[in-house]
Amino acid sequence: MVSTLSRRSFLGCACCAPMAASLSLGTGALAPAHAAGKKTDLTADQALQILKEGNRRFVADTPDQAAVTQIKDPKLGHERRLEIAEGQTPFAVLVSCSDSRVPPELLFGRGLGELFIIRNAGNTVDTTALGSIEYAVAQLGVPLVLVMGHERCGAVDAALTVVERNASFPGSIGQMIEPIVPAALQAKSAAPANAVRDDVLDIAVRENVKRVVTRLRSASDPILMDPLKAGKLKIVGARYDLDDGSVDFFMEG
Ligand SMILES: [Zn+2]
């Protein structure tokens, strides 16, 4: 009975291999490494530490600290490209903003095949994004999902403008920022009466991240729920500071 099949069994089903192959996101076919179940051996906490250390190095602008910190240099170049050509083993999923000032690999000092990234304006999670996260966790064995907002986010700013002035936006922009509006409303009611707008915007940025993280953590589908309950997956939230380059992991637990 199809109706009794869980989503996991559907993804893992041998008869659905061609569909799984089409999900390999650019490699053209399900790589042998995936078929063999090759996944990162990092835990969620280790993955988080690597991101934190990478960001510390980014802020300090001292990549040569690698030898001291024992965190490997970003994996780049043709050898690395060939190493992962047959299969990827990323250790973190990033849900972050499309903003050109917020490129995850650079902020965390990472290279090829290390971060599985979902980016859109406002770092929201729609069905496509959720499916991408589930794919990374279930198929690639990624132990960490990081949802990262950032200072002065234009998409969150737009949602705040909707709340403040009932503004409307052309094309699909209005629909895109709709999921951020509740965070903007919450920020407006939580901010002190004398708060400057930048502060209200920043509250909304964090609230938007909180809501996305909470939603992912409370997802009913076992594809995320099972590894979360088993302690094999962590979903954390953070906010990137455009001015000093630091990432504040304000929602870890
Ligand atoms: Zn943004």
py3Dmol code that shows the C-alpha trace and the ligand (Angstrom):
import py3Dmol

protein = """\
ATOM      1  CA  MET A   1       0.000   0.000   0.000  1.00  0.00           C
ATOM      2  CA  VAL A   2       1.511   3.252  -1.103  1.00  0.00           C
ATOM      3  CA  SER A   3      -0.382   5.130   1.590  1.00  0.00           C
ATOM      4  CA  THR A   4       1.403   3.181   4.309  1.00  0.00           C
ATOM      5  CA  LEU A   5       4.846   3.945   2.976  1.00  0.00           C
ATOM      6  CA  SER A   6       6.747   6.514   4.933  1.00  0.00           C
ATOM      7  CA  ARG A   7       8.548   9.257   3.097  1.00  0.00           C
ATOM      8  CA  ARG A   8      11.848   7.759   4.175  1.00  0.00           C
ATOM      9  CA  SER A   9      11.065   4.371   2.723  1.00  0.00           C
ATOM     10  CA  PHE A  10       9.963   6.117  -0.448  1.00  0.00           C
ATOM     11  CA  LEU A  11      13.296   7.908  -0.774  1.00  0.00           C
ATOM     12  CA  GLY A  12      15.236   4.801   0.111  1.00  0.00           C
ATOM     13  CA  CYS A  13      13.205   2.435  -2.022  1.00  0.00           C
ATOM     14  CA  ALA A  14      15.274   0.567  -4.598  1.00  0.00           C
ATOM     15  CA  CYS A  15      12.542   0.791  -7.207  1.00  0.00           C
ATOM     16  CA  CYS A  16      12.668   4.553  -6.932  1.00  0.00           C
ATOM     17  CA  ALA A  17      16.406   4.716  -7.591  1.00  0.00           C
ATOM     18  CA  PRO A  18      15.951   6.654 -10.839  1.00  0.00           C
ATOM     19  CA  MET A  19      14.050   9.308  -8.932  1.00  0.00           C
ATOM     20  CA  ALA A  20      16.731   9.368  -6.268  1.00  0.00           C
ATOM     21  CA  ALA A  21      19.308   9.686  -9.018  1.00  0.00           C
ATOM     22  CA  SER A  22      17.518  12.697 -10.399  1.00  0.00           C
ATOM     23  CA  LEU A  23      17.812  14.220  -6.933  1.00  0.00           C
ATOM     24  CA  SER A  24      21.576  14.147  -6.949  1.00  0.00           C
ATOM     25  CA  LEU A  25      21.532  17.867  -7.685  1.00  0.00           C
ATOM     26  CA  GLY A  26      24.022  18.254 -10.456  1.00  0.00           C
ATOM     27  CA  THR A  27      26.062  15.091 -10.515  1.00  0.00           C
ATOM     28  CA  GLY A  28      23.698  13.562 -13.059  1.00  0.00           C
ATOM     29  CA  ALA A  29      23.356  10.208 -11.335  1.00  0.00           C
ATOM     30  CA  LEU A  30      23.327   8.868  -7.832  1.00  0.00           C
ATOM     31  CA  ALA A  31      26.994   8.585  -7.064  1.00  0.00           C
ATOM     32  CA  PRO A  32      28.473   5.265  -5.866  1.00  0.00           C
ATOM     33  CA  ALA A  33      29.575   7.020  -2.692  1.00  0.00           C
ATOM     34  CA  HIS A  34      25.923   7.755  -1.901  1.00  0.00           C
ATOM     35  CA  ALA A  35      24.769   4.311  -2.849  1.00  0.00           C
ATOM     36  CA  ALA A  36      27.361   2.967  -0.422  1.00  0.00           C
ATOM     37  CA  GLY A  37      26.023   5.357   2.225  1.00  0.00           C
ATOM     38  CA  LYS A  38      29.194   7.385   2.572  1.00  0.00           C
ATOM     39  CA  LYS A  39      28.449  10.284   4.886  1.00  0.00           C
ATOM     40  CA  THR A  40      30.330  12.707   7.058  1.00  0.00           C
ATOM     41  CA  ASP A  41      31.561  11.237  10.328  1.00  0.00           C
ATOM     42  CA  LEU A  42      31.257  14.601  12.085  1.00  0.00           C
ATOM     43  CA  THR A  43      28.698  15.035  14.847  1.00  0.00           C
ATOM     44  CA  ALA A  44      26.396  18.047  14.940  1.00  0.00           C
ATOM     45  CA  ASP A  45      28.531  19.628  17.662  1.00  0.00           C
ATOM     46  CA  GLN A  46      31.751  19.061  15.735  1.00  0.00           C
ATOM     47  CA  ALA A  47      30.163  20.532  12.614  1.00  0.00           C
ATOM     48  CA  LEU A  48      29.059  23.555  14.613  1.00  0.00           C
ATOM     49  CA  GLN A  49      32.550  24.008  16.041  1.00  0.00           C
ATOM     50  CA  ILE A  50      34.062  24.004  12.560  1.00  0.00           C
ATOM     51  CA  LEU A  51      31.654  26.720  11.450  1.00  0.00           C
ATOM     52  CA  LYS A  52      32.373  28.790  14.554  1.00  0.00           C
ATOM     53  CA  GLU A  53      36.123  28.444  14.156  1.00  0.00           C
ATOM     54  CA  GLY A  54      35.905  29.225  10.447  1.00  0.00           C
ATOM     55  CA  ASN A  55      33.970  32.390  11.205  1.00  0.00           C
ATOM     56  CA  ARG A  56      36.480  33.404  13.887  1.00  0.00           C
ATOM     57  CA  ARG A  57      39.204  33.120  11.282  1.00  0.00           C
ATOM     58  CA  PHE A  58      37.108  35.090   8.784  1.00  0.00           C
ATOM     59  CA  VAL A  59      36.595  37.876  11.317  1.00  0.00           C
ATOM     60  CA  ALA A  60      40.258  37.910  12.276  1.00  0.00           C
ATOM     61  CA  ASP A  61      41.241  37.711   8.601  1.00  0.00           C
ATOM     62  CA  THR A  62      43.951  35.215   9.491  1.00  0.00           C
ATOM     63  CA  PRO A  63      43.456  32.018   7.494  1.00  0.00           C
ATOM     64  CA  ASP A  64      46.980  30.873   8.417  1.00  0.00           C
ATOM     65  CA  GLN A  65      45.715  30.085  11.916  1.00  0.00           C
ATOM     66  CA  ALA A  66      44.637  26.720  10.551  1.00  0.00           C
ATOM     67  CA  ALA A  67      47.732  24.977  11.861  1.00  0.00           C
ATOM     68  CA  VAL A  68      47.143  26.335  15.324  1.00  0.00           C
ATOM     69  CA  THR A  69      43.450  25.633  15.530  1.00  0.00           C
ATOM     70  CA  GLN A  70      43.696  22.239  13.819  1.00  0.00           C
ATOM     71  CA  ILE A  71      40.735  23.154  11.667  1.00  0.00           C
ATOM     72  CA  LYS A  72      41.543  22.171   8.140  1.00  0.00           C
ATOM     73  CA  ASP A  73      41.931  24.777   5.464  1.00  0.00           C
ATOM     74  CA  PRO A  74      39.024  25.214   3.098  1.00  0.00           C
ATOM     75  CA  LYS A  75      39.085  22.424   0.550  1.00  0.00           C
ATOM     76  CA  LEU A  76      39.595  23.978  -2.853  1.00  0.00           C
ATOM     77  CA  GLY A  77      41.405  23.267  -6.097  1.00  0.00           C
ATOM     78  CA  HIS A  78      41.329  20.521  -8.682  1.00  0.00           C
ATOM     79  CA  GLU A  79      42.329  17.718  -6.320  1.00  0.00           C
ATOM     80  CA  ARG A  80      39.403  18.468  -4.078  1.00  0.00           C
ATOM     81  CA  ARG A  81      37.120  18.795  -7.102  1.00  0.00           C
ATOM     82  CA  LEU A  82      38.107  15.332  -8.263  1.00  0.00           C
ATOM     83  CA  GLU A  83      37.873  13.930  -4.749  1.00  0.00           C
ATOM     84  CA  ILE A  84      34.182  14.800  -4.516  1.00  0.00           C
ATOM     85  CA  ALA A  85      33.216  14.440  -8.176  1.00  0.00           C
ATOM     86  CA  GLU A  86      31.652  11.044  -7.521  1.00  0.00           C
ATOM     87  CA  GLY A  87      29.809  11.970  -4.368  1.00  0.00           C
ATOM     88  CA  GLN A  88      29.372  14.708  -1.812  1.00  0.00           C
ATOM     89  CA  THR A  89      29.599  14.484   1.970  1.00  0.00           C
ATOM     90  CA  PRO A  90      28.659  17.953   3.233  1.00  0.00           C
ATOM     91  CA  PHE A  91      28.635  18.415   7.002  1.00  0.00           C
ATOM     92  CA  ALA A  92      26.176  21.297   7.320  1.00  0.00           C
ATOM     93  CA  VAL A  93      23.039  22.645   5.691  1.00  0.00           C
ATOM     94  CA  LEU A  94      22.878  26.414   5.483  1.00  0.00           C
ATOM     95  CA  VAL A  95      19.595  28.256   5.104  1.00  0.00           C
ATOM     96  CA  SER A  96      20.678  31.803   4.448  1.00  0.00           C
ATOM     97  CA  CYS A  97      19.850  34.967   2.563  1.00  0.00           C
ATOM     98  CA  SER A  98      20.644  35.593  -1.092  1.00  0.00           C
ATOM     99  CA  ASP A  99      22.205  38.915  -0.106  1.00  0.00           C
ATOM    100  CA  SER A 100      25.538  39.256  -1.932  1.00  0.00           C
ATOM    101  CA  ARG A 101      27.246  40.251   1.304  1.00  0.00           C
ATOM    102  CA  VAL A 102      26.410  36.953   2.987  1.00  0.00           C
ATOM    103  CA  PRO A 103      28.190  34.136   1.110  1.00  0.00           C
ATOM    104  CA  PRO A 104      28.257  31.144   3.502  1.00  0.00           C
ATOM    105  CA  GLU A 105      31.460  29.487   2.266  1.00  0.00           C
ATOM    106  CA  LEU A 106      33.410  32.702   2.713  1.00  0.00           C
ATOM    107  CA  LEU A 107      31.935  33.616   6.105  1.00  0.00           C
ATOM    108  CA  PHE A 108      32.794  30.187   7.461  1.00  0.00           C
ATOM    109  CA  GLY A 109      36.039  29.637   5.574  1.00  0.00           C
ATOM    110  CA  ARG A 110      34.806  26.477   3.877  1.00  0.00           C
ATOM    111  CA  GLY A 111      35.453  24.985   0.464  1.00  0.00           C
ATOM    112  CA  LEU A 112      34.035  22.603  -2.122  1.00  0.00           C
ATOM    113  CA  GLY A 113      31.574  19.955  -1.027  1.00  0.00           C
ATOM    114  CA  GLU A 114      31.326  21.034   2.612  1.00  0.00           C
ATOM    115  CA  LEU A 115      28.156  23.113   2.870  1.00  0.00           C
ATOM    116  CA  PHE A 116      24.748  22.271   1.423  1.00  0.00           C
ATOM    117  CA  ILE A 117      23.219  25.680   0.872  1.00  0.00           C
ATOM    118  CA  ILE A 118      19.658  26.902   0.456  1.00  0.00           C
ATOM    119  CA  ARG A 119      19.546  30.606  -0.239  1.00  0.00           C
ATOM    120  CA  ASN A 120      16.669  32.976  -0.859  1.00  0.00           C
ATOM    121  CA  ALA A 121      15.914  36.563   0.052  1.00  0.00           C
ATOM    122  CA  GLY A 122      14.945  36.448   3.729  1.00  0.00           C
ATOM    123  CA  ASN A 123      16.150  32.888   4.451  1.00  0.00           C
ATOM    124  CA  THR A 124      12.663  31.440   4.599  1.00  0.00           C
ATOM    125  CA  VAL A 125      11.730  27.788   4.170  1.00  0.00           C
ATOM    126  CA  ASP A 126       9.073  26.945   1.614  1.00  0.00           C
ATOM    127  CA  THR A 127       8.313  23.484   0.259  1.00  0.00           C
ATOM    128  CA  THR A 128      11.312  23.519  -2.060  1.00  0.00           C
ATOM    129  CA  ALA A 129      13.652  24.580   0.716  1.00  0.00           C
ATOM    130  CA  LEU A 130      12.189  22.040   3.134  1.00  0.00           C
ATOM    131  CA  GLY A 131      12.580  19.270   0.603  1.00  0.00           C
ATOM    132  CA  SER A 132      16.176  20.313   0.039  1.00  0.00           C
ATOM    133  CA  ILE A 133      16.883  20.205   3.776  1.00  0.00           C
ATOM    134  CA  GLU A 134      15.222  16.808   4.094  1.00  0.00           C
ATOM    135  CA  TYR A 135      17.241  15.519   1.170  1.00  0.00           C
ATOM    136  CA  ALA A 136      20.499  16.670   2.768  1.00  0.00           C
ATOM    137  CA  VAL A 137      19.633  15.094   6.115  1.00  0.00           C
ATOM    138  CA  ALA A 138      18.095  11.853   4.908  1.00  0.00           C
ATOM    139  CA  GLN A 139      20.197  11.104   1.847  1.00  0.00           C
ATOM    140  CA  LEU A 140      23.498  12.792   2.594  1.00  0.00           C
ATOM    141  CA  GLY A 141      23.506  12.319   6.367  1.00  0.00           C
ATOM    142  CA  VAL A 142      24.149  15.956   7.231  1.00  0.00           C
ATOM    143  CA  PRO A 143      24.117  16.360  11.056  1.00  0.00           C
ATOM    144  CA  LEU A 144      23.650  20.142  11.299  1.00  0.00           C
ATOM    145  CA  VAL A 145      21.161  22.643   9.883  1.00  0.00           C
ATOM    146  CA  LEU A 146      22.008  26.302  10.386  1.00  0.00           C
ATOM    147  CA  VAL A 147      19.399  28.953   9.672  1.00  0.00           C
ATOM    148  CA  MET A 148      21.171  32.293   9.376  1.00  0.00           C
ATOM    149  CA  GLY A 149      19.666  35.741   9.084  1.00  0.00           C
ATOM    150  CA  HIS A 150      21.710  38.893   8.798  1.00  0.00           C
ATOM    151  CA  GLU A 151      21.889  42.522   9.778  1.00  0.00           C
ATOM    152  CA  ARG A 152      19.910  44.980   7.600  1.00  0.00           C
ATOM    153  CA  CYS A 153      18.220  42.262   5.591  1.00  0.00           C
ATOM    154  CA  GLY A 154      16.306  43.813   2.698  1.00  0.00           C
ATOM    155  CA  ALA A 155      13.638  41.110   2.655  1.00  0.00           C
ATOM    156  CA  VAL A 156      12.928  41.480   6.364  1.00  0.00           C
ATOM    157  CA  ASP A 157      12.982  45.247   5.918  1.00  0.00           C
ATOM    158  CA  ALA A 158      10.331  44.885   3.203  1.00  0.00           C
ATOM    159  CA  ALA A 159       8.158  42.738   5.505  1.00  0.00           C
ATOM    160  CA  LEU A 160       8.498  45.362   8.204  1.00  0.00           C
ATOM    161  CA  THR A 161       7.415  48.024   5.724  1.00  0.00           C
ATOM    162  CA  VAL A 162       4.310  45.977   4.982  1.00  0.00           C
ATOM    163  CA  VAL A 163       3.484  45.982   8.688  1.00  0.00           C
ATOM    164  CA  GLU A 164       4.302  49.654   9.190  1.00  0.00           C
ATOM    165  CA  ARG A 165       2.788  51.171   6.081  1.00  0.00           C
ATOM    166  CA  ASN A 166       0.787  48.430   4.453  1.00  0.00           C
ATOM    167  CA  ALA A 167       3.249  48.645   1.563  1.00  0.00           C
ATOM    168  CA  SER A 168       2.889  46.402  -1.458  1.00  0.00           C
ATOM    169  CA  PHE A 169       5.569  45.122  -3.795  1.00  0.00           C
ATOM    170  CA  PRO A 170       5.488  44.246  -7.493  1.00  0.00           C
ATOM    171  CA  GLY A 171       5.750  40.837  -9.087  1.00  0.00           C
ATOM    172  CA  SER A 172       6.266  37.907  -6.732  1.00  0.00           C
ATOM    173  CA  ILE A 173       8.148  39.916  -4.124  1.00  0.00           C
ATOM    174  CA  GLY A 174       5.077  40.426  -1.931  1.00  0.00           C
ATOM    175  CA  GLN A 175       4.343  36.714  -1.899  1.00  0.00           C
ATOM    176  CA  MET A 176       7.981  35.951  -1.171  1.00  0.00           C
ATOM    177  CA  ILE A 177       8.095  38.131   1.941  1.00  0.00           C
ATOM    178  CA  GLU A 178       4.685  37.002   3.239  1.00  0.00           C
ATOM    179  CA  PRO A 179       6.214  34.318   5.500  1.00  0.00           C
ATOM    180  CA  ILE A 180       8.346  37.024   7.152  1.00  0.00           C
ATOM    181  CA  VAL A 181       5.411  39.285   8.041  1.00  0.00           C
ATOM    182  CA  PRO A 182       4.569  37.450  11.311  1.00  0.00           C
ATOM    183  CA  ALA A 183       8.168  38.001  12.447  1.00  0.00           C
ATOM    184  CA  ALA A 184       7.860  41.686  11.587  1.00  0.00           C
ATOM    185  CA  LEU A 185       4.586  41.936  13.532  1.00  0.00           C
ATOM    186  CA  GLN A 186       6.188  40.236  16.507  1.00  0.00           C
ATOM    187  CA  ALA A 187       9.164  42.606  16.341  1.00  0.00           C
ATOM    188  CA  LYS A 188       6.885  45.638  16.278  1.00  0.00           C
ATOM    189  CA  SER A 189       5.058  44.502  19.381  1.00  0.00           C
ATOM    190  CA  ALA A 190       8.206  43.356  21.211  1.00  0.00           C
ATOM    191  CA  ALA A 191      10.326  46.439  20.519  1.00  0.00           C
ATOM    192  CA  PRO A 192      10.380  49.253  23.102  1.00  0.00           C
ATOM    193  CA  ALA A 193       8.231  52.226  22.106  1.00  0.00           C
ATOM    194  CA  ASN A 194      11.294  54.428  21.648  1.00  0.00           C
ATOM    195  CA  ALA A 195      13.266  51.867  19.616  1.00  0.00           C
ATOM    196  CA  VAL A 196      14.889  53.165  16.442  1.00  0.00           C
ATOM    197  CA  ARG A 197      13.867  51.417  13.276  1.00  0.00           C
ATOM    198  CA  ASP A 198      17.216  49.645  12.835  1.00  0.00           C
ATOM    199  CA  ASP A 199      16.676  47.984  16.188  1.00  0.00           C
ATOM    200  CA  VAL A 200      13.153  46.911  15.289  1.00  0.00           C
ATOM    201  CA  LEU A 201      14.505  45.500  12.029  1.00  0.00           C
ATOM    202  CA  ASP A 202      17.144  43.550  13.888  1.00  0.00           C
ATOM    203  CA  ILE A 203      14.569  42.100  16.258  1.00  0.00           C
ATOM    204  CA  ALA A 204      12.576  41.056  13.200  1.00  0.00           C
ATOM    205  CA  VAL A 205      15.667  39.427  11.639  1.00  0.00           C
ATOM    206  CA  ARG A 206      16.187  37.311  14.761  1.00  0.00           C
ATOM    207  CA  GLU A 207      12.479  36.574  15.113  1.00  0.00           C
ATOM    208  CA  ASN A 208      12.373  35.374  11.508  1.00  0.00           C
ATOM    209  CA  VAL A 209      15.262  32.991  12.182  1.00  0.00           C
ATOM    210  CA  LYS A 210      13.623  31.785  15.401  1.00  0.00           C
ATOM    211  CA  ARG A 211      10.407  31.003  13.592  1.00  0.00           C
ATOM    212  CA  VAL A 212      12.135  29.066  10.839  1.00  0.00           C
ATOM    213  CA  VAL A 213      14.209  27.081  13.338  1.00  0.00           C
ATOM    214  CA  THR A 214      11.177  26.351  15.520  1.00  0.00           C
ATOM    215  CA  ARG A 215       9.200  25.210  12.520  1.00  0.00           C
ATOM    216  CA  LEU A 216      11.955  22.877  11.389  1.00  0.00           C
ATOM    217  CA  ARG A 217      12.429  21.491  14.890  1.00  0.00           C
ATOM    218  CA  SER A 218       8.728  20.778  15.209  1.00  0.00           C
ATOM    219  CA  ALA A 219       8.323  19.255  11.771  1.00  0.00           C
ATOM    220  CA  SER A 220       6.091  16.251  12.058  1.00  0.00           C
ATOM    221  CA  ASP A 221       7.771  14.269   9.320  1.00  0.00           C
ATOM    222  CA  PRO A 222      10.106  11.577  10.661  1.00  0.00           C
ATOM    223  CA  ILE A 223      12.699  12.548   8.079  1.00  0.00           C
ATOM    224  CA  LEU A 224      13.815  15.363  10.422  1.00  0.00           C
ATOM    225  CA  MET A 225      12.065  14.317  13.623  1.00  0.00           C
ATOM    226  CA  ASP A 226      13.758  10.934  13.950  1.00  0.00           C
ATOM    227  CA  PRO A 227      17.378  12.167  13.767  1.00  0.00           C
ATOM    228  CA  LEU A 228      16.461  15.140  15.974  1.00  0.00           C
ATOM    229  CA  LYS A 229      15.055  12.852  18.673  1.00  0.00           C
ATOM    230  CA  ALA A 230      18.014  10.510  18.335  1.00  0.00           C
ATOM    231  CA  GLY A 231      20.446  13.382  18.857  1.00  0.00           C
ATOM    232  CA  LYS A 232      21.968  12.899  15.428  1.00  0.00           C
ATOM    233  CA  LEU A 233      20.726  16.206  14.056  1.00  0.00           C
ATOM    234  CA  LYS A 234      20.844  19.743  15.382  1.00  0.00           C
ATOM    235  CA  ILE A 235      18.958  22.705  13.977  1.00  0.00           C
ATOM    236  CA  VAL A 236      20.376  26.036  15.123  1.00  0.00           C
ATOM    237  CA  GLY A 237      19.800  29.700  14.398  1.00  0.00           C
ATOM    238  CA  ALA A 238      22.238  32.554  13.929  1.00  0.00           C
ATOM    239  CA  ARG A 239      22.542  36.167  12.872  1.00  0.00           C
ATOM    240  CA  TYR A 240      25.395  37.539  10.774  1.00  0.00           C
ATOM    241  CA  ASP A 241      26.759  41.008  11.492  1.00  0.00           C
ATOM    242  CA  LEU A 242      27.588  42.891   8.302  1.00  0.00           C
ATOM    243  CA  ASP A 243      29.792  45.364  10.127  1.00  0.00           C
ATOM    244  CA  ASP A 244      32.188  43.096  11.976  1.00  0.00           C
ATOM    245  CA  GLY A 245      31.724  39.824  10.086  1.00  0.00           C
ATOM    246  CA  SER A 246      30.796  37.790  13.141  1.00  0.00           C
ATOM    247  CA  VAL A 247      28.066  35.194  13.346  1.00  0.00           C
ATOM    248  CA  ASP A 248      26.065  35.133  16.569  1.00  0.00           C
ATOM    249  CA  PHE A 249      24.751  31.625  17.164  1.00  0.00           C
ATOM    250  CA  PHE A 250      21.883  32.805  19.336  1.00  0.00           C
ATOM    251  CA  MET A 251      19.674  29.748  19.055  1.00  0.00           C
ATOM    252  CA  GLU A 252      21.655  26.591  19.669  1.00  0.00           C
ATOM    253  CA  GLY A 253      19.718  24.608  22.238  1.00  0.00           C
TER     254      GLY A 253
END
"""
ligand_1 = """\
1
ZN
Zn 18.803 39.414 3.478
"""
view = py3Dmol.view(width=600, height=400)
view.addModel(protein, "pdb")
view.setStyle({"model": 0}, {"cartoon": {"style": "trace"}})
view.addModel(ligand_1, "xyz")
view.setStyle({"model": 1}, {"stick": {}})
view.zoomTo()
view.show()
